[in-house]
């Protein structure tokens, strides 16, 4: 068997651009969305992915790779402002990502509080958080039938992961942002153990190779030291979380080794980072061996010795600018607003000061434009400012460069490679380099570079391979032999077996237990169950615990005083009986019958129909109560010992000595035989009236077991 299903890949963002990552995968009726970010060089609705291109109610799962805004910033909008909630879709991210994401969104709203371009509120952020499902690395998740995914460590930032997605047998690896270089606190990206059919991979740096970590750390610390030595201030624009923590670890270690720098303060200007430092300490176990071992020896690497937070007071930027040399890490990394932009505008005219760009910068942002060494910059107030500050670029970006990316693509060895998260020129150069690299080996690697809202269709000729089990597998078939049997399909996997082997298929028996706390007596429980279900079995189990078996299915056990346990083997019918049993038991203390049974018995000489000591028959009691409700006083007449006669009545024996219920209406007497169902009275009109009520009483008090017997008869 073979067919050619088509995978549709549509980029609602990050198609030949860096920003607003949002990749839609559609295959065999399933829809998975990877990432939902915003574009940081745009504002308002223009920063969102092209959300109108998708019916969000059809989405089965949204997978977020990490907490950066260009990958997760649009989640609240999608969850609260689209029709996503009308479907059955779920949102997933790792535990550290969810913990940081909350603070990231709060900070994003604070930074844009004065703008009319915000497209969701703090209330909507809070409403969306409970619906986000946290997952762990290497955990296999099945969000819906036919779809599963497993997160793998991606490096880049705390909690970042890549997703290996399986949609009805087709395997897709979506990397998000990843790094194959282990730094001071993060592990490097993993190679999943399963070869995917499709690799969707970032192309941020194209064919550019970056410095080795040791080389750039040395150049970075030397540059910082030289700026401080000349009496200047050092500005390091960073995003609050991610590379900032790496730079803090480097600077703190360098200051420790150089006592002459101890008088030069290092400031971290980010309230968001202070909030999230607890998250970093909570998730030490996700970091590399160096950090884990230091933490285990009570040396917390994130308690810095030479770094302090900026005091949150008005005008702190100007006070620092007018003070002695210092180093300031300030967010955001693109310098489009916030503390980093404010400090840059204050420090730009002084040639002693230095600006070091330490990460990738998106086109259209000040951090990218400043690398062209302009003579002037335009302030946020639209006034020109002379630029005399020195500008250097040392990339600590936790993205793969060409050597790491090309090696990763080769190791994954997918049939199709889809490049995302890269500017058009960088992406095309990477595709050309990889195509040429594989062409020399005689391999035709299929590399795709789709634009935004352009749907890429990939077809796969897939053979359906099935297992043969049971008697069909005893003899190995020869080529051309025809095997006849039943094909069992589950999630596009197939098993062939002989129909006669069906009974030998492995099955599971699930025993369910439910504990109930109830303030009534065991005898009262038995009485109500017998009234509802008829003949029940009362005894003890193997542990000598009092047990009532209902309809040979559900065991009700008296574990301790006022505590019952229901136990049964789960099946569709057994579960219904268990539900009914539970409903009866939980309604006992509210039942009027319970009140009547547990009240003081009357002292009349003749037997009453509601005297429990004289009436072991539950059905007869119910019938007597029914008649009493309609006609008033009801008497029970018996020709012999009451207990013996009633037991014979319960067992359907001894019709001649059956008990008789006597109903008094005014001066008339009506005799009712509950066993023969005969009603006698000299007044025919009254007889028919009582007979009608008696018939209803019999139908009402018949137990479930009686009805099942009648149905079988």
C-alpha positions as CSV (number, residue, x, y, z in Angstrom):
1,X,0.0,0.0,0.0
2,X,1.2,3.5,-0.8
3,X,-0.2,7.0,-1.0
4,X,1.2,10.5,-1.4
5,X,0.0,12.8,1.3
6,X,1.1,16.5,1.3
7,X,2.6,18.5,4.1
8,X,1.7,22.2,3.8
9,X,4.1,24.6,5.5
10,X,2.9,28.2,5.7
11,X,5.0,30.9,7.4
12,X,2.9,33.7,9.0
13,X,6.2,35.3,10.1
14,X,10.0,34.8,9.9
15,X,9.7,34.0,6.1
16,X,12.8,35.7,4.7
17,X,12.9,38.0,7.7
18,X,14.0,37.9,11.3
19,X,11.1,38.4,13.7
20,X,7.5,37.3,14.4
21,X,8.3,33.6,14.1
22,X,5.1,31.7,13.3
23,X,5.2,28.4,11.3
24,X,2.0,26.5,10.4
25,X,2.2,22.8,9.6
26,X,-0.9,21.1,8.1
27,X,-0.9,17.3,7.3
28,X,-3.7,14.7,7.1
29,X,-6.2,17.1,8.7
30,X,-4.0,18.1,11.6
31,X,-2.7,21.6,12.2
32,X,0.3,22.5,14.4
33,X,1.7,26.0,14.9
34,X,5.3,26.5,15.9
35,X,6.0,29.8,17.7
36,X,3.9,32.9,17.7
37,X,6.1,36.0,18.0
38,X,6.0,39.7,17.2
39,X,8.3,41.8,15.0
40,X,10.3,44.2,17.3
41,X,11.1,46.7,14.6
42,X,7.3,47.2,14.0
43,X,4.6,48.6,16.3
44,X,1.0,47.8,17.0
45,X,-0.9,45.3,14.8
46,X,1.9,45.5,12.2
47,X,4.2,43.7,14.5
48,X,1.9,40.6,14.7
49,X,2.2,37.6,12.4
50,X,-0.3,37.4,9.5
51,X,-2.9,35.9,11.9
52,X,-5.8,36.5,9.5
53,X,-4.4,33.8,7.1
54,X,-5.4,31.0,9.4
55,X,-8.6,29.7,11.0
56,X,-7.3,29.4,14.6
57,X,-10.2,27.2,15.7
58,X,-8.7,24.4,13.6
59,X,-5.3,24.4,15.3
60,X,-4.6,21.3,17.3
61,X,-1.5,22.6,19.2
62,X,0.7,25.7,19.4
63,X,4.4,24.9,20.4
64,X,6.5,27.8,21.8
65,X,10.3,27.2,21.6
66,X,11.4,29.9,24.0
67,X,10.4,33.1,25.8
68,X,11.8,35.8,23.5
69,X,9.1,38.2,22.2
70,X,9.9,37.4,18.6
71,X,8.8,33.8,19.3
72,X,6.2,34.1,22.0
73,X,5.0,37.7,22.1
74,X,1.8,37.1,20.1
75,X,0.5,34.2,22.1
76,X,-1.9,36.3,24.3
77,X,-3.4,38.0,21.2
78,X,-4.0,34.6,19.5
79,X,-5.5,33.0,22.6
80,X,-7.7,35.9,23.6
81,X,-8.5,37.9,20.4
82,X,-8.9,35.2,17.7
83,X,-11.2,32.2,17.5
84,X,-8.6,29.9,18.9
85,X,-10.7,29.1,22.0
86,X,-13.6,27.9,19.8
87,X,-11.5,24.9,18.9
88,X,-9.7,22.2,21.0
89,X,-6.2,23.5,20.5
90,X,-3.7,23.6,23.4
91,X,-0.6,25.8,23.9
92,X,2.7,24.2,25.1
93,X,6.1,25.5,26.3
94,X,8.7,24.3,28.7
95,X,8.5,25.0,32.5
96,X,11.3,27.7,32.5
97,X,9.8,29.3,29.4
98,X,6.3,29.7,31.0
99,X,7.8,31.0,34.3
100,X,9.8,33.7,32.4
101,X,7.1,34.4,29.8
102,X,4.7,35.8,32.4
103,X,7.3,38.5,33.4
104,X,8.3,39.2,29.8
105,X,4.7,40.0,28.9
106,X,4.2,42.2,31.9
107,X,7.4,44.1,31.0
108,X,6.3,44.4,27.4
109,X,3.0,46.0,28.5
110,X,4.8,48.3,30.9
111,X,7.2,49.5,28.2
112,X,4.3,50.2,25.8
113,X,1.9,51.6,28.5
114,X,2.0,55.1,27.0
115,X,1.3,53.8,23.4
116,X,-2.0,53.3,21.7
117,X,-0.5,50.4,19.8
118,X,-0.9,47.7,22.5
119,X,-3.1,44.9,21.2
120,X,-3.9,43.1,24.5
121,X,-4.1,44.0,28.2
122,X,-2.6,42.7,31.4
123,X,-5.9,41.1,32.3
124,X,-5.8,39.1,29.0
125,X,-2.3,38.0,29.8
126,X,-3.4,36.7,33.2
127,X,-6.5,35.0,31.6
128,X,-4.3,33.2,29.0
129,X,-1.6,31.8,31.4
130,X,-3.7,29.0,33.0
131,X,-4.3,27.5,29.6
132,X,-0.6,27.2,28.8
133,X,0.6,23.6,29.4
134,X,4.2,23.4,30.7
135,X,6.3,20.4,29.4
136,X,9.8,19.0,30.1
137,X,12.7,18.1,27.8
138,X,12.4,14.5,26.4
139,X,8.8,14.2,27.5
140,X,6.5,12.6,24.9
141,X,3.3,14.6,24.6
142,X,0.2,13.5,22.6
143,X,-2.0,16.6,22.2
144,X,-4.6,14.8,20.0
145,X,-4.9,11.4,18.3
146,X,-2.3,11.0,15.5
147,X,-0.1,13.8,16.8
148,X,2.8,13.7,19.2
149,X,5.9,15.7,20.0
150,X,9.0,15.6,22.1
151,X,11.0,18.7,23.2
152,X,14.9,18.6,23.1
153,X,17.3,21.1,24.5
154,X,18.2,23.9,22.1
155,X,20.7,26.0,24.0
156,X,20.1,29.7,23.1
157,X,18.4,30.7,26.4
158,X,17.1,29.1,29.6
159,X,14.2,26.7,28.7
160,X,14.7,26.9,24.9
161,X,13.8,23.8,23.1
162,X,13.4,22.3,19.6
163,X,10.4,20.1,18.8
164,X,10.4,16.7,17.1
165,X,6.9,16.5,15.9
166,X,5.2,13.3,14.6
167,X,2.0,13.8,12.6
168,X,0.5,10.4,11.7
169,X,4.0,9.0,11.0
170,X,5.5,12.1,9.3
171,X,8.4,13.5,11.4
172,X,9.3,17.2,11.5
173,X,12.0,18.8,13.5
174,X,11.4,22.5,14.2
175,X,14.5,24.1,15.8
176,X,13.4,27.6,16.7
177,X,16.5,29.6,17.8
178,X,19.3,27.2,18.8
179,X,23.0,27.1,19.6
180,X,25.5,24.2,19.2
181,X,28.1,25.9,21.5
182,X,28.0,25.2,25.2
183,X,28.6,28.5,27.0
184,X,29.0,29.3,30.7
185,X,25.6,28.3,31.8
186,X,23.6,26.5,29.0
187,X,23.9,23.1,27.4
188,X,24.3,23.0,23.7
189,X,21.5,22.0,21.3
190,X,20.9,18.2,21.2
191,X,20.7,16.0,18.2
192,X,17.4,14.0,18.4
193,X,17.8,10.3,18.1
194,X,15.2,9.9,15.3
195,X,15.8,11.1,11.8
196,X,13.1,13.5,10.7
197,X,11.6,13.8,7.2
198,X,11.6,17.6,7.3
199,X,14.0,20.0,9.1
200,X,12.7,23.5,9.7
201,X,15.8,25.4,10.8
202,X,16.9,29.0,11.6
203,X,19.2,30.8,9.1
204,X,20.0,34.0,11.1
205,X,23.7,34.3,10.3
206,X,23.6,32.8,6.8
207,X,27.1,31.9,5.8
208,X,28.8,34.0,8.5
209,X,31.2,32.3,10.9
210,X,31.5,33.7,14.4
211,X,34.6,33.9,16.7
212,X,35.3,31.1,19.1
213,X,34.0,31.7,22.6
214,X,37.4,32.1,24.2
215,X,38.5,34.6,21.6
216,X,35.5,36.8,21.8
217,X,35.4,36.7,25.7
218,X,39.1,37.9,25.7
219,X,38.3,40.7,23.2
220,X,35.2,41.7,25.1
221,X,36.8,42.0,28.5
222,X,39.8,43.8,27.1
223,X,37.6,46.3,25.3
224,X,35.5,47.0,28.4
225,X,38.7,47.4,30.5
226,X,40.2,49.9,28.0
227,X,37.0,52.1,27.9
228,X,36.9,52.2,31.7
229,X,40.7,53.0,31.8
230,X,40.2,56.1,29.6
231,X,37.5,57.4,32.0
232,X,34.5,56.4,30.0
233,X,31.2,54.7,30.6
234,X,30.4,51.3,28.9
235,X,26.9,50.7,27.6
236,X,26.0,47.1,26.8
237,X,22.4,46.9,25.3
238,X,21.0,43.5,26.1
239,X,17.7,41.8,26.3
240,X,16.7,41.3,30.0
241,X,17.1,37.5,29.8
242,X,19.3,35.3,27.8
243,X,22.7,36.7,26.7
244,X,22.6,39.2,29.6
245,X,23.1,36.4,32.1
246,X,26.1,35.1,30.1
247,X,27.7,38.6,30.0
248,X,27.1,39.0,33.8
249,X,28.9,35.7,34.5
250,X,31.9,36.8,32.3
251,X,32.2,40.3,33.8
252,X,31.8,39.1,37.4
253,X,34.6,36.6,36.9
254,X,36.8,39.2,35.2
255,X,36.3,41.7,38.0
256,X,37.1,39.0,40.6
257,X,40.5,38.4,38.8
258,X,41.3,42.2,38.6
259,X,41.2,43.9,42.0
260,X,42.1,47.2,40.4
261,X,38.6,47.2,38.9
262,X,36.7,46.7,42.2
263,X,36.1,50.4,42.5
264,X,34.3,50.5,39.1
265,X,30.6,49.5,39.5
266,X,28.7,47.2,37.1
267,X,25.0,47.9,37.0
268,X,22.2,45.8,35.6
269,X,19.4,48.1,34.6
270,X,16.5,45.8,34.3
271,X,13.7,45.2,36.8
272,X,12.6,42.3,34.7
273,X,15.9,40.5,35.2
274,X,15.7,40.9,39.0
275,X,12.2,39.3,38.9
276,X,13.4,36.4,36.8
277,X,16.7,35.6,38.6
278,X,14.7,33.4,40.9
279,X,13.5,31.4,37.8
280,X,17.2,30.9,36.8
281,X,18.0,29.6,40.3
282,X,14.9,27.3,40.3
283,X,15.9,25.7,37.0
284,X,19.6,25.1,37.7
285,X,19.0,21.4,36.7
286,X,18.4,22.4,33.1
287,X,21.8,24.1,32.8
288,X,25.3,22.7,32.1
289,X,27.4,20.6,34.4
290,X,29.6,23.6,35.4
291,X,26.6,25.5,36.8
292,X,25.1,22.4,38.4
293,X,28.4,21.5,40.2
294,X,28.9,25.0,41.5
295,X,25.3,25.2,42.8
296,X,25.7,21.7,44.5
297,X,28.8,23.0,46.3
298,X,26.7,26.0,47.6
299,X,28.4,28.4,45.2
300,X,25.4,30.0,43.6
301,X,26.7,31.5,40.3
302,X,23.8,33.9,40.0
303,X,24.6,35.7,43.2
304,X,27.1,38.2,41.7
305,X,29.9,39.7,43.8
306,X,30.6,42.8,41.7
307,X,27.2,43.5,40.0
308,X,24.3,45.5,41.4
309,X,20.9,46.6,40.2
310,X,20.1,50.2,39.4
311,X,18.2,51.9,42.1
312,X,14.7,52.5,40.7
313,X,14.5,56.3,41.1
314,X,13.7,59.1,38.7
315,X,16.7,60.6,36.9
316,X,19.1,57.7,37.6
317,X,20.3,57.7,34.0
318,X,21.6,61.3,34.3
319,X,23.2,60.7,37.7
320,X,25.2,57.8,36.3
321,X,26.1,59.8,33.2
322,X,27.6,62.5,35.3
323,X,29.4,60.1,37.7
324,X,32.6,58.2,37.5
325,X,33.3,55.4,35.0
326,X,31.0,52.3,35.2
327,X,29.6,49.5,33.1
328,X,25.8,49.3,32.5
329,X,23.9,46.4,31.0
330,X,20.6,47.9,29.9
331,X,17.6,46.6,28.1
332,X,16.3,46.4,25.4
333,X,18.9,45.0,23.1
334,X,17.7,46.8,20.0
335,X,17.8,50.3,21.8
336,X,14.4,51.2,20.3
337,X,13.2,52.5,23.7
338,X,13.8,52.1,27.4
339,X,16.9,52.5,29.6
340,X,19.4,51.4,26.9
341,X,18.0,54.2,24.5
342,X,18.0,56.8,27.3
343,X,21.6,56.1,28.3
344,X,22.8,56.0,24.7
345,X,21.3,59.5,24.0
346,X,23.1,60.8,27.1
347,X,26.4,59.2,26.5
348,X,26.6,59.5,22.7
349,X,28.4,62.9,22.5
350,X,31.3,61.9,24.7
351,X,34.2,60.2,22.9
352,X,35.4,58.6,26.2
353,X,32.3,56.4,26.4
354,X,31.9,53.1,24.6
355,X,28.9,51.2,23.1
356,X,29.4,47.4,22.6
357,X,26.7,45.6,20.6
358,X,26.8,42.0,21.8
359,X,24.0,40.3,19.9
360,X,22.1,40.0,16.6
361,X,20.3,43.2,15.6
362,X,17.2,43.3,13.4
363,X,17.1,45.6,10.4
364,X,15.3,48.9,11.1
365,X,16.4,49.1,14.7
366,X,18.9,51.6,16.2
367,X,21.2,48.8,17.3
368,X,21.6,47.8,13.6
369,X,21.8,51.3,12.2
370,X,24.5,52.4,14.7
371,X,26.9,49.8,13.2
372,X,27.2,52.0,10.1
373,X,29.0,54.7,12.2
374,X,26.6,57.6,11.6
375,X,27.8,61.1,12.6
376,X,24.5,61.9,14.2
377,X,21.5,60.0,15.6
378,X,17.9,61.2,16.0
379,X,16.6,61.1,19.5
380,X,13.2,59.9,20.6
381,X,12.2,63.6,20.7
382,X,13.2,63.8,17.0
383,X,16.3,66.1,17.7
384,X,19.7,65.3,16.2
385,X,22.5,64.2,18.7
386,X,26.2,64.1,17.6
387,X,27.6,60.6,17.8
388,X,31.1,60.6,19.3
389,X,30.8,57.4,21.4
390,X,32.9,54.5,20.2
391,X,30.9,51.6,18.7
392,X,32.1,48.0,18.6
393,X,30.4,44.7,17.7
394,X,31.2,41.5,19.5
395,X,28.6,38.8,19.0
396,X,27.6,36.8,22.0
397,X,24.4,35.9,20.1
398,X,23.3,32.3,21.0
399,X,22.4,31.5,17.4
400,X,24.3,29.0,15.2
401,X,26.8,30.4,12.7
402,X,27.4,28.8,9.3
403,X,29.8,26.1,10.5
404,X,27.5,25.0,13.3
405,X,24.3,25.2,11.2
406,X,25.8,23.3,8.2
407,X,27.1,20.5,10.5
408,X,23.7,20.3,12.3
409,X,21.9,20.0,8.9
410,X,24.2,17.2,7.9
411,X,23.8,15.3,11.1
412,X,20.0,15.5,11.0
413,X,20.0,14.3,7.3
414,X,16.4,15.2,6.6
415,X,14.8,14.7,3.1
416,X,13.7,18.4,3.1
417,X,15.2,21.4,4.7
418,X,13.1,24.6,5.2
419,X,15.1,27.8,6.1
420,X,13.3,30.3,8.3
421,X,14.3,33.2,10.6
422,X,16.8,34.8,8.3
423,X,17.0,37.9,6.1
424,X,16.5,37.3,2.4
425,X,20.2,37.7,1.4
426,X,21.6,35.6,4.3
427,X,19.0,32.9,3.6
428,X,19.8,32.7,-0.1
429,X,23.6,32.6,0.5
430,X,23.1,29.7,3.0
431,X,20.9,27.8,0.5
432,X,23.5,28.3,-2.2
433,X,26.4,27.2,0.0
434,X,24.6,24.1,1.3
435,X,23.4,23.1,-2.2
436,X,27.0,23.4,-3.6
437,X,28.3,21.4,-0.6
438,X,26.0,18.5,-1.2
439,X,26.3,18.7,-5.0
440,X,30.0,17.8,-4.8
441,X,28.9,14.5,-3.1
442,X,26.3,13.8,-5.7
443,X,23.4,14.5,-3.3
444,X,20.4,16.6,-4.3
445,X,19.4,18.2,-1.0
446,X,16.0,19.9,-1.2
447,X,16.3,23.3,0.5
448,X,13.3,25.7,0.6
449,X,13.2,29.4,1.5
450,X,9.5,30.3,1.6
451,X,8.3,33.9,2.0
452,X,5.6,35.0,4.4
453,X,2.1,33.6,3.7
454,X,3.5,31.5,0.9
455,X,2.5,27.9,1.3
456,X,5.1,25.3,0.6
457,X,3.7,21.9,-0.3
458,X,5.9,18.8,0.2
459,X,4.7,15.4,-1.0
460,X,5.8,12.1,0.5
461,X,5.4,8.7,-1.1
462,X,4.8,6.6,2.0
463,X,4.6,2.8,2.0
464,X,2.3,1.4,4.7
465,X,4.3,-1.3,6.5
466,X,2.5,-3.6,8.9
467,X,3.5,-6.3,11.5
468,X,2.2,-9.8,11.0
469,X,1.5,-11.5,14.3
470,X,-0.1,-14.7,15.6
471,X,-0.6,-17.9,13.5
472,X,0.1,-15.9,10.3
473,X,3.6,-15.3,11.5
474,X,4.5,-18.9,12.3
475,X,5.6,-19.7,8.7
476,X,7.7,-17.1,6.8
477,X,5.9,-16.3,3.6
478,X,7.6,-16.5,0.3
479,X,7.6,-13.8,-2.4
480,X,4.2,-13.8,-4.1
481,X,2.3,-15.4,-1.3
482,X,-1.0,-13.9,-0.3
483,X,-1.8,-13.4,3.3
484,X,-5.4,-13.2,4.3
485,X,-6.5,-11.8,7.7
486,X,-7.6,-8.7,9.6
487,X,-5.7,-5.4,9.4
488,X,-5.8,-3.5,12.7
489,X,-4.9,0.2,12.2
490,X,-4.0,2.6,15.0
491,X,-2.5,6.1,14.4
492,X,-1.4,4.9,10.9
493,X,0.4,1.8,12.2
494,X,-0.9,-1.5,10.9
495,X,-1.0,-5.1,12.3
496,X,-2.1,-8.1,10.3
497,X,-3.5,-11.2,12.1
498,X,-5.8,-14.2,11.6
499,X,-9.4,-13.6,12.8
500,X,-9.1,-16.6,15.0
501,X,-6.3,-15.0,17.0
502,X,-8.3,-12.0,18.1
503,X,-9.1,-13.5,21.5
504,X,-5.3,-13.8,22.1
505,X,-4.6,-10.1,21.6
506,X,-3.2,-8.6,24.9
507,X,-5.8,-6.7,26.8
508,X,-5.7,-4.6,30.0
509,X,-8.0,-4.7,32.9
510,X,-8.4,-1.4,34.7
511,X,-9.7,-1.6,38.3
512,X,-11.1,1.6,39.5
513,X,-11.5,2.7,43.1
514,X,-13.4,5.6,44.6
515,X,-13.4,6.6,48.2
516,X,-16.5,8.2,49.8
517,X,-16.9,9.8,53.2
518,X,-20.5,9.4,54.4
519,X,-22.0,9.9,57.9
520,X,-24.7,7.1,57.8
521,X,-24.7,3.6,59.1
522,X,-23.7,0.5,57.0
523,X,-27.2,-1.0,57.4
524,X,-28.7,2.2,55.9
525,X,-26.4,1.9,52.9
526,X,-27.3,-1.7,52.4
527,X,-31.0,-0.9,52.6
528,X,-30.8,1.8,49.9
529,X,-28.7,-0.3,47.6
530,X,-31.1,-3.2,47.9
531,X,-34.0,-0.9,47.2
532,X,-32.4,0.3,44.0
533,X,-30.7,-2.8,42.7
534,X,-32.7,-5.6,44.2
535,X,-30.9,-8.7,45.2
536,X,-27.4,-7.8,46.4
537,X,-24.6,-9.9,47.9
538,X,-23.6,-9.1,51.4
539,X,-20.4,-10.6,52.9
540,X,-16.7,-10.0,53.4
541,X,-13.8,-9.8,51.0
542,X,-10.5,-11.7,51.4
543,X,-9.2,-9.1,53.8
544,X,-12.3,-9.6,56.0
545,X,-13.7,-6.1,55.1
546,X,-17.5,-5.8,55.0
547,X,-18.5,-5.8,51.3
548,X,-21.7,-5.5,49.3
549,X,-21.6,-6.6,45.7
550,X,-24.0,-4.7,43.4
551,X,-25.3,-6.5,40.3
552,X,-22.2,-8.8,40.4
553,X,-20.1,-5.8,39.2
554,X,-19.4,-3.1,41.9
555,X,-18.0,-3.9,45.3
556,X,-19.0,-1.4,48.1
557,X,-16.5,-1.9,51.0
558,X,-16.9,-0.6,54.5
559,X,-13.2,0.3,55.1
560,X,-13.5,2.4,58.3
561,X,-16.2,4.2,60.1
562,X,-18.0,6.6,57.8
563,X,-15.8,5.7,54.9
564,X,-16.7,3.5,51.9
565,X,-14.7,2.4,48.9
566,X,-16.3,1.6,45.5
567,X,-14.2,-0.9,43.5
568,X,-15.0,-2.3,40.0
569,X,-13.4,-3.4,36.7
570,X,-13.8,-0.6,34.3
571,X,-15.9,-1.0,31.2
572,X,-18.7,1.0,29.5
573,X,-21.5,-0.9,31.3
574,X,-19.6,-1.4,34.6
575,X,-18.8,2.3,34.8
576,X,-22.5,3.2,34.4
577,X,-23.5,0.8,37.2
578,X,-20.7,2.3,39.4
579,X,-22.0,5.8,38.6
580,X,-25.5,4.8,39.6
581,X,-24.2,3.2,42.8
582,X,-22.3,6.3,43.7
583,X,-25.4,8.4,43.1
584,X,-27.5,6.2,45.4
585,X,-24.9,6.3,48.2
586,X,-24.3,10.1,48.0
587,X,-28.0,10.7,48.2
588,X,-28.6,8.6,51.3
589,X,-28.3,11.3,53.8
590,X,-30.7,13.5,51.9
591,X,-33.3,10.8,51.4
592,X,-36.7,11.2,53.3
593,X,-36.7,7.4,53.5
594,X,-33.5,7.5,55.5
595,X,-35.1,9.9,58.0
596,X,-38.2,7.6,58.3
597,X,-36.0,4.5,58.8
598,X,-33.8,6.0,61.5
599,X,-36.7,7.7,63.4
600,X,-38.3,6.4,66.7
601,X,-40.6,3.4,66.1
602,X,-44.2,3.8,67.2
603,X,-45.6,1.7,70.1
604,X,-48.9,0.4,68.4
605,X,-49.9,-3.1,69.0
606,X,-50.6,-4.0,65.4
607,X,-47.7,-4.1,62.9
608,X,-47.2,-1.0,60.8
609,X,-46.0,-1.1,57.2
610,X,-43.1,1.2,58.0
611,X,-41.8,-0.7,61.0
612,X,-38.4,-1.9,60.0
613,X,-38.1,-4.5,62.7
614,X,-41.2,-6.2,61.4
615,X,-40.5,-5.7,57.7
616,X,-37.2,-7.0,56.4
617,X,-38.7,-6.8,52.8
618,X,-37.5,-3.5,51.3
619,X,-39.9,-3.7,48.3
620,X,-43.0,-4.2,50.6
621,X,-42.0,-1.2,52.6
622,X,-41.8,1.0,49.5
623,X,-45.2,-0.2,48.3
624,X,-46.7,0.4,51.7
625,X,-45.2,4.0,51.8
626,X,-46.6,4.6,48.3
627,X,-50.1,3.6,49.3
628,X,-49.9,5.5,52.6
629,X,-48.9,8.7,50.7
630,X,-52.1,8.4,48.6
631,X,-54.7,6.9,51.0
632,X,-53.4,7.4,54.6
633,X,-53.0,4.6,57.2
634,X,-51.9,1.2,55.9
635,X,-51.9,-2.0,57.9
636,X,-50.0,-5.2,57.3
637,X,-51.8,-8.5,58.0
638,X,-49.9,-11.8,58.2
639,X,-51.1,-15.3,59.1
640,X,-47.8,-16.4,60.8
641,X,-44.5,-15.3,62.1
642,X,-43.8,-12.0,60.3
643,X,-40.1,-12.4,59.6
644,X,-40.5,-15.9,58.1
645,X,-43.5,-14.9,56.0
646,X,-41.7,-11.8,54.6
647,X,-38.6,-13.8,53.8
648,X,-40.7,-16.3,51.9
649,X,-42.4,-13.3,50.2
650,X,-39.0,-11.9,49.1
651,X,-38.0,-15.4,47.7
652,X,-41.4,-15.8,45.9
653,X,-42.5,-18.8,47.9
654,X,-45.6,-19.7,49.9
655,X,-48.3,-17.8,48.0
656,X,-51.0,-19.0,50.4
657,X,-49.5,-17.2,53.4
658,X,-48.5,-14.0,51.5
659,X,-48.8,-10.8,53.5
660,X,-51.7,-8.6,52.8
661,X,-51.8,-4.8,53.0
662,X,-55.1,-3.3,54.2
663,X,-55.9,0.3,53.1
664,X,-58.6,2.1,55.0
665,X,-60.5,4.9,53.1
666,X,-63.4,6.3,55.1
667,X,-65.5,3.3,56.1
668,X,-64.2,1.0,53.3
669,X,-61.4,-1.5,53.4
670,X,-59.2,-2.5,50.5
671,X,-57.0,-5.7,50.6
672,X,-53.9,-5.7,48.5
673,X,-51.9,-8.9,47.9
674,X,-48.4,-7.7,46.9
675,X,-47.4,-11.2,45.7
676,X,-50.3,-12.1,43.5
677,X,-50.9,-8.4,42.7
678,X,-54.7,-8.9,43.4
679,X,-56.7,-5.9,44.9
680,X,-60.1,-6.7,46.4
681,X,-62.8,-4.4,47.7
682,X,-66.7,-4.4,47.8
683,X,-66.6,-0.8,46.4
684,X,-65.6,-1.3,42.7
685,X,-64.8,2.3,42.1
686,X,-62.4,2.4,45.2
687,X,-60.9,-0.9,44.2
688,X,-60.0,0.4,40.7
689,X,-58.5,3.6,42.2
690,X,-56.3,1.7,44.7
691,X,-55.4,-0.9,42.0
692,X,-54.2,2.0,39.7
693,X,-52.0,3.4,42.5
694,X,-50.7,-0.1,43.4
695,X,-49.7,-0.8,39.8
696,X,-47.7,2.5,39.8
697,X,-46.1,1.5,43.1
698,X,-45.0,-1.9,41.8
699,X,-43.4,-0.3,38.7
700,X,-41.7,2.4,40.8
701,X,-40.1,0.1,43.4
702,X,-38.9,-2.6,41.0
703,X,-35.1,-2.9,41.2
704,X,-32.7,-2.7,38.3
705,X,-32.1,-6.5,38.6
706,X,-35.8,-7.1,38.2
707,X,-35.9,-5.1,35.1
708,X,-32.9,-6.8,33.6
709,X,-34.5,-10.2,34.3
710,X,-37.8,-9.1,32.7
711,X,-35.8,-8.0,29.7
712,X,-34.1,-11.3,29.4
713,X,-37.4,-13.1,29.8
